[in-house]
Amino acid sequence: MSAVKYVDESNFETEVLSAEEVVLVDFFAEWCGPCKMLSPILDRLATELVGRVNIVKIDVDRSPALAQALRVEAMPTLAVFQAGKEVARMVGAPSEDSLRDSLLSLLESPKVSAEA
């Protein structure tokens, strides 16, 4: 069973904006070839980084208002949220090693301070 959750407008705030962990959001579409290639990578990373990074998927065709509000214009788009704020964005399908390195680098950097 995959550790990746599916999110839409009904649970975006709870699963992404209010999450205590870093959240990687995969904006995808069923018809998107690179999105399909990225899916098993996200499954592996979700299992590998459980408890440190939550990985969620948003189908842009089922949640167009959410994709529009977050200015998602291409698929796949990967957005990283920390403390309710977007802190990084990648467009396209990165390699597994590149994505892992980016996530680990974010985990090692100081957390976004509510006082900043």
Rosetta constraint file for C-alpha pairs under 8 A:
AtomPair CA 2 CA 43 HARMONIC 5.84 0.50
AtomPair CA 2 CA 46 HARMONIC 7.82 0.50
AtomPair CA 2 CA 47 HARMONIC 7.68 0.50
AtomPair CA 3 CA 43 HARMONIC 6.44 0.50
AtomPair CA 3 CA 46 HARMONIC 5.52 0.50
AtomPair CA 3 CA 47 HARMONIC 5.95 0.50
AtomPair CA 3 CA 50 HARMONIC 7.78 0.50
AtomPair CA 3 CA 55 HARMONIC 7.52 0.50
AtomPair CA 4 CA 42 HARMONIC 7.35 0.50
AtomPair CA 4 CA 43 HARMONIC 6.16 0.50
AtomPair CA 4 CA 46 HARMONIC 6.16 0.50
AtomPair CA 4 CA 54 HARMONIC 7.43 0.50
AtomPair CA 4 CA 55 HARMONIC 5.25 0.50
AtomPair CA 4 CA 56 HARMONIC 5.30 0.50
AtomPair CA 4 CA 57 HARMONIC 7.03 0.50
AtomPair CA 5 CA 55 HARMONIC 6.71 0.50
AtomPair CA 5 CA 56 HARMONIC 4.69 0.50
AtomPair CA 5 CA 57 HARMONIC 6.23 0.50
AtomPair CA 6 CA 56 HARMONIC 5.57 0.50
AtomPair CA 6 CA 57 HARMONIC 4.85 0.50
AtomPair CA 6 CA 58 HARMONIC 6.07 0.50
AtomPair CA 7 CA 11 HARMONIC 6.00 0.50
AtomPair CA 7 CA 12 HARMONIC 5.88 0.50
AtomPair CA 7 CA 15 HARMONIC 7.33 0.50
AtomPair CA 7 CA 56 HARMONIC 6.33 0.50
AtomPair CA 7 CA 57 HARMONIC 5.95 0.50
AtomPair CA 7 CA 58 HARMONIC 5.37 0.50
AtomPair CA 8 CA 12 HARMONIC 5.69 0.50
AtomPair CA 8 CA 58 HARMONIC 6.06 0.50
AtomPair CA 8 CA 59 HARMONIC 7.69 0.50
AtomPair CA 8 CA 62 HARMONIC 7.76 0.50
AtomPair CA 8 CA 63 HARMONIC 5.95 0.50
AtomPair CA 8 CA 66 HARMONIC 7.58 0.50
AtomPair CA 9 CA 13 HARMONIC 7.85 0.50
AtomPair CA 9 CA 63 HARMONIC 6.62 0.50
AtomPair CA 9 CA 66 HARMONIC 6.36 0.50
AtomPair CA 11 CA 15 HARMONIC 5.93 0.50
AtomPair CA 12 CA 16 HARMONIC 5.46 0.50
AtomPair CA 12 CA 17 HARMONIC 6.86 0.50
AtomPair CA 13 CA 17 HARMONIC 4.73 0.50
AtomPair CA 13 CA 18 HARMONIC 5.94 0.50
AtomPair CA 14 CA 18 HARMONIC 5.10 0.50
AtomPair CA 14 CA 19 HARMONIC 6.55 0.50
AtomPair CA 15 CA 19 HARMONIC 5.71 0.50
AtomPair CA 16 CA 23 HARMONIC 6.12 0.50
AtomPair CA 16 CA 25 HARMONIC 7.98 0.50
AtomPair CA 16 CA 81 HARMONIC 6.94 0.50
AtomPair CA 16 CA 84 HARMONIC 6.75 0.50
AtomPair CA 17 CA 81 HARMONIC 7.30 0.50
AtomPair CA 17 CA 82 HARMONIC 7.91 0.50
AtomPair CA 17 CA 83 HARMONIC 6.88 0.50
AtomPair CA 17 CA 84 HARMONIC 3.93 0.50
AtomPair CA 17 CA 85 HARMONIC 6.98 0.50
AtomPair CA 18 CA 83 HARMONIC 7.10 0.50
AtomPair CA 18 CA 84 HARMONIC 5.88 0.50
AtomPair CA 19 CA 23 HARMONIC 7.35 0.50
AtomPair CA 19 CA 82 HARMONIC 7.95 0.50
AtomPair CA 19 CA 83 HARMONIC 7.04 0.50
AtomPair CA 19 CA 84 HARMONIC 7.16 0.50
AtomPair CA 20 CA 82 HARMONIC 7.76 0.50
AtomPair CA 20 CA 83 HARMONIC 6.62 0.50
AtomPair CA 21 CA 51 HARMONIC 7.36 0.50
AtomPair CA 21 CA 52 HARMONIC 5.94 0.50
AtomPair CA 21 CA 53 HARMONIC 5.73 0.50
AtomPair CA 21 CA 54 HARMONIC 6.56 0.50
AtomPair CA 21 CA 82 HARMONIC 6.95 0.50
AtomPair CA 21 CA 83 HARMONIC 7.77 0.50
AtomPair CA 22 CA 52 HARMONIC 6.72 0.50
AtomPair CA 22 CA 53 HARMONIC 4.89 0.50
AtomPair CA 22 CA 54 HARMONIC 6.27 0.50
AtomPair CA 22 CA 80 HARMONIC 7.01 0.50
AtomPair CA 22 CA 81 HARMONIC 5.83 0.50
AtomPair CA 22 CA 82 HARMONIC 4.85 0.50
AtomPair CA 22 CA 83 HARMONIC 7.46 0.50
AtomPair CA 22 CA 107 HARMONIC 7.64 0.50
AtomPair CA 23 CA 53 HARMONIC 5.56 0.50
AtomPair CA 23 CA 54 HARMONIC 4.68 0.50
AtomPair CA 23 CA 55 HARMONIC 5.72 0.50
AtomPair CA 23 CA 56 HARMONIC 7.25 0.50
AtomPair CA 23 CA 80 HARMONIC 5.62 0.50
AtomPair CA 23 CA 81 HARMONIC 5.08 0.50
AtomPair CA 23 CA 82 HARMONIC 6.51 0.50
AtomPair CA 24 CA 53 HARMONIC 7.00 0.50
AtomPair CA 24 CA 54 HARMONIC 6.20 0.50
AtomPair CA 24 CA 55 HARMONIC 4.77 0.50
AtomPair CA 24 CA 56 HARMONIC 6.27 0.50
AtomPair CA 24 CA 78 HARMONIC 6.61 0.50
AtomPair CA 24 CA 79 HARMONIC 5.76 0.50
AtomPair CA 24 CA 80 HARMONIC 4.47 0.50
AtomPair CA 24 CA 81 HARMONIC 6.39 0.50
AtomPair CA 25 CA 55 HARMONIC 6.02 0.50
AtomPair CA 25 CA 56 HARMONIC 4.99 0.50
AtomPair CA 25 CA 57 HARMONIC 5.67 0.50
AtomPair CA 25 CA 58 HARMONIC 7.04 0.50
AtomPair CA 25 CA 78 HARMONIC 5.52 0.50
AtomPair CA 25 CA 79 HARMONIC 5.11 0.50
AtomPair CA 25 CA 80 HARMONIC 6.17 0.50
AtomPair CA 25 CA 81 HARMONIC 7.70 0.50
AtomPair CA 26 CA 55 HARMONIC 7.49 0.50
AtomPair CA 26 CA 56 HARMONIC 6.15 0.50
AtomPair CA 26 CA 57 HARMONIC 4.60 0.50
AtomPair CA 26 CA 58 HARMONIC 6.08 0.50
AtomPair CA 26 CA 76 HARMONIC 6.72 0.50
AtomPair CA 26 CA 77 HARMONIC 6.01 0.50
AtomPair CA 26 CA 78 HARMONIC 4.71 0.50
AtomPair CA 26 CA 79 HARMONIC 6.72 0.50
AtomPair CA 27 CA 57 HARMONIC 5.96 0.50
AtomPair CA 27 CA 58 HARMONIC 4.89 0.50
AtomPair CA 27 CA 59 HARMONIC 6.05 0.50
AtomPair CA 27 CA 60 HARMONIC 6.20 0.50
AtomPair CA 27 CA 67 HARMONIC 7.53 0.50
AtomPair CA 27 CA 72 HARMONIC 7.56 0.50
AtomPair CA 27 CA 75 HARMONIC 6.47 0.50
AtomPair CA 27 CA 76 HARMONIC 5.65 0.50
AtomPair CA 27 CA 77 HARMONIC 5.17 0.50
AtomPair CA 27 CA 78 HARMONIC 6.24 0.50
AtomPair CA 27 CA 79 HARMONIC 7.96 0.50
AtomPair CA 28 CA 32 HARMONIC 7.03 0.50
AtomPair CA 28 CA 35 HARMONIC 5.82 0.50
AtomPair CA 28 CA 57 HARMONIC 6.99 0.50
AtomPair CA 28 CA 58 HARMONIC 6.19 0.50
AtomPair CA 28 CA 59 HARMONIC 5.15 0.50
AtomPair CA 28 CA 60 HARMONIC 5.97 0.50
AtomPair CA 28 CA 75 HARMONIC 5.52 0.50
AtomPair CA 28 CA 76 HARMONIC 5.12 0.50
AtomPair CA 28 CA 77 HARMONIC 7.04 0.50
AtomPair CA 29 CA 35 HARMONIC 6.92 0.50
AtomPair CA 29 CA 59 HARMONIC 5.36 0.50
AtomPair CA 29 CA 60 HARMONIC 5.85 0.50
AtomPair CA 29 CA 61 HARMONIC 6.37 0.50
AtomPair CA 29 CA 75 HARMONIC 6.96 0.50
AtomPair CA 29 CA 76 HARMONIC 7.71 0.50
AtomPair CA 30 CA 35 HARMONIC 7.65 0.50
AtomPair CA 30 CA 36 HARMONIC 7.58 0.50
AtomPair CA 30 CA 59 HARMONIC 7.49 0.50
AtomPair CA 32 CA 36 HARMONIC 6.55 0.50
AtomPair CA 32 CA 75 HARMONIC 6.88 0.50
AtomPair CA 32 CA 76 HARMONIC 7.64 0.50
AtomPair CA 33 CA 37 HARMONIC 6.53 0.50
AtomPair CA 34 CA 38 HARMONIC 6.19 0.50
AtomPair CA 34 CA 75 HARMONIC 7.76 0.50
AtomPair CA 34 CA 76 HARMONIC 6.83 0.50
AtomPair CA 34 CA 92 HARMONIC 7.35 0.50
AtomPair CA 34 CA 93 HARMONIC 6.07 0.50
AtomPair CA 35 CA 39 HARMONIC 6.28 0.50
AtomPair CA 35 CA 75 HARMONIC 6.84 0.50
AtomPair CA 35 CA 76 HARMONIC 5.43 0.50
AtomPair CA 35 CA 93 HARMONIC 7.07 0.50
AtomPair CA 36 CA 40 HARMONIC 7.84 0.50
AtomPair CA 37 CA 41 HARMONIC 7.70 0.50
AtomPair CA 37 CA 93 HARMONIC 7.79 0.50
AtomPair CA 38 CA 42 HARMONIC 6.35 0.50
AtomPair CA 38 CA 93 HARMONIC 6.05 0.50
AtomPair CA 38 CA 94 HARMONIC 7.89 0.50
AtomPair CA 39 CA 43 HARMONIC 6.30 0.50
AtomPair CA 40 CA 44 HARMONIC 6.26 0.50
AtomPair CA 41 CA 45 HARMONIC 6.21 0.50
AtomPair CA 41 CA 96 HARMONIC 5.92 0.50
AtomPair CA 42 CA 46 HARMONIC 5.90 0.50
AtomPair CA 42 CA 55 HARMONIC 7.19 0.50
AtomPair CA 43 CA 47 HARMONIC 6.42 0.50
AtomPair CA 44 CA 48 HARMONIC 6.11 0.50
AtomPair CA 45 CA 49 HARMONIC 5.78 0.50
AtomPair CA 45 CA 100 HARMONIC 7.14 0.50
AtomPair CA 46 CA 50 HARMONIC 5.69 0.50
AtomPair CA 46 CA 53 HARMONIC 7.04 0.50
AtomPair CA 46 CA 54 HARMONIC 6.60 0.50
AtomPair CA 46 CA 55 HARMONIC 5.81 0.50
AtomPair CA 49 CA 53 HARMONIC 5.60 0.50
AtomPair CA 49 CA 54 HARMONIC 7.84 0.50
AtomPair CA 50 CA 54 HARMONIC 6.81 0.50
AtomPair CA 52 CA 107 HARMONIC 7.82 0.50
AtomPair CA 58 CA 63 HARMONIC 7.06 0.50
AtomPair CA 59 CA 63 HARMONIC 6.09 0.50
AtomPair CA 60 CA 64 HARMONIC 5.13 0.50
AtomPair CA 60 CA 66 HARMONIC 7.70 0.50
AtomPair CA 60 CA 67 HARMONIC 5.77 0.50
AtomPair CA 63 CA 67 HARMONIC 6.42 0.50
AtomPair CA 64 CA 68 HARMONIC 6.01 0.50
AtomPair CA 65 CA 69 HARMONIC 6.02 0.50
AtomPair CA 66 CA 70 HARMONIC 6.25 0.50
AtomPair CA 67 CA 71 HARMONIC 6.09 0.50
AtomPair CA 67 CA 72 HARMONIC 5.17 0.50
AtomPair CA 67 CA 73 HARMONIC 7.95 0.50
AtomPair CA 68 CA 72 HARMONIC 5.97 0.50
AtomPair CA 68 CA 73 HARMONIC 7.83 0.50
AtomPair CA 72 CA 77 HARMONIC 6.79 0.50
AtomPair CA 74 CA 91 HARMONIC 6.87 0.50
AtomPair CA 74 CA 92 HARMONIC 7.75 0.50
AtomPair CA 75 CA 91 HARMONIC 6.93 0.50
AtomPair CA 75 CA 92 HARMONIC 6.46 0.50
AtomPair CA 76 CA 91 HARMONIC 6.04 0.50
AtomPair CA 76 CA 92 HARMONIC 5.17 0.50
AtomPair CA 76 CA 93 HARMONIC 6.37 0.50
AtomPair CA 77 CA 89 HARMONIC 7.11 0.50
AtomPair CA 77 CA 90 HARMONIC 5.77 0.50
AtomPair CA 77 CA 91 HARMONIC 4.44 0.50
AtomPair CA 77 CA 92 HARMONIC 6.07 0.50
AtomPair CA 77 CA 93 HARMONIC 7.97 0.50
AtomPair CA 78 CA 89 HARMONIC 5.57 0.50
AtomPair CA 78 CA 90 HARMONIC 5.05 0.50
AtomPair CA 78 CA 91 HARMONIC 6.26 0.50
AtomPair CA 78 CA 92 HARMONIC 7.87 0.50
AtomPair CA 79 CA 86 HARMONIC 6.62 0.50
AtomPair CA 79 CA 87 HARMONIC 7.67 0.50
AtomPair CA 79 CA 88 HARMONIC 5.80 0.50
AtomPair CA 79 CA 89 HARMONIC 4.36 0.50
AtomPair CA 79 CA 90 HARMONIC 6.46 0.50
AtomPair CA 80 CA 86 HARMONIC 5.63 0.50
AtomPair CA 80 CA 87 HARMONIC 5.71 0.50
AtomPair CA 80 CA 88 HARMONIC 5.06 0.50
AtomPair CA 80 CA 89 HARMONIC 6.19 0.50
AtomPair CA 81 CA 85 HARMONIC 5.19 0.50
AtomPair CA 81 CA 86 HARMONIC 4.29 0.50
AtomPair CA 81 CA 87 HARMONIC 5.62 0.50
AtomPair CA 81 CA 88 HARMONIC 7.26 0.50
AtomPair CA 82 CA 86 HARMONIC 6.45 0.50
AtomPair CA 82 CA 87 HARMONIC 6.47 0.50
AtomPair CA 82 CA 111 HARMONIC 7.47 0.50
AtomPair CA 82 CA 112 HARMONIC 6.91 0.50
AtomPair CA 83 CA 111 HARMONIC 7.88 0.50
AtomPair CA 83 CA 112 HARMONIC 6.49 0.50
AtomPair CA 90 CA 94 HARMONIC 7.96 0.50
AtomPair CA 94 CA 98 HARMONIC 6.16 0.50
AtomPair CA 94 CA 99 HARMONIC 6.01 0.50
AtomPair CA 95 CA 99 HARMONIC 6.16 0.50
AtomPair CA 96 CA 100 HARMONIC 6.04 0.50
AtomPair CA 97 CA 101 HARMONIC 6.02 0.50
AtomPair CA 98 CA 102 HARMONIC 6.17 0.50
AtomPair CA 99 CA 103 HARMONIC 6.21 0.50
AtomPair CA 100 CA 104 HARMONIC 6.08 0.50
AtomPair CA 101 CA 105 HARMONIC 6.00 0.50
AtomPair CA 102 CA 106 HARMONIC 6.29 0.50
AtomPair CA 103 CA 107 HARMONIC 6.23 0.50
AtomPair CA 104 CA 108 HARMONIC 6.24 0.50
AtomPair CA 105 CA 109 HARMONIC 6.33 0.50
AtomPair CA 107 CA 111 HARMONIC 7.89 0.50
AtomPair CA 112 CA 116 HARMONIC 7.56 0.50
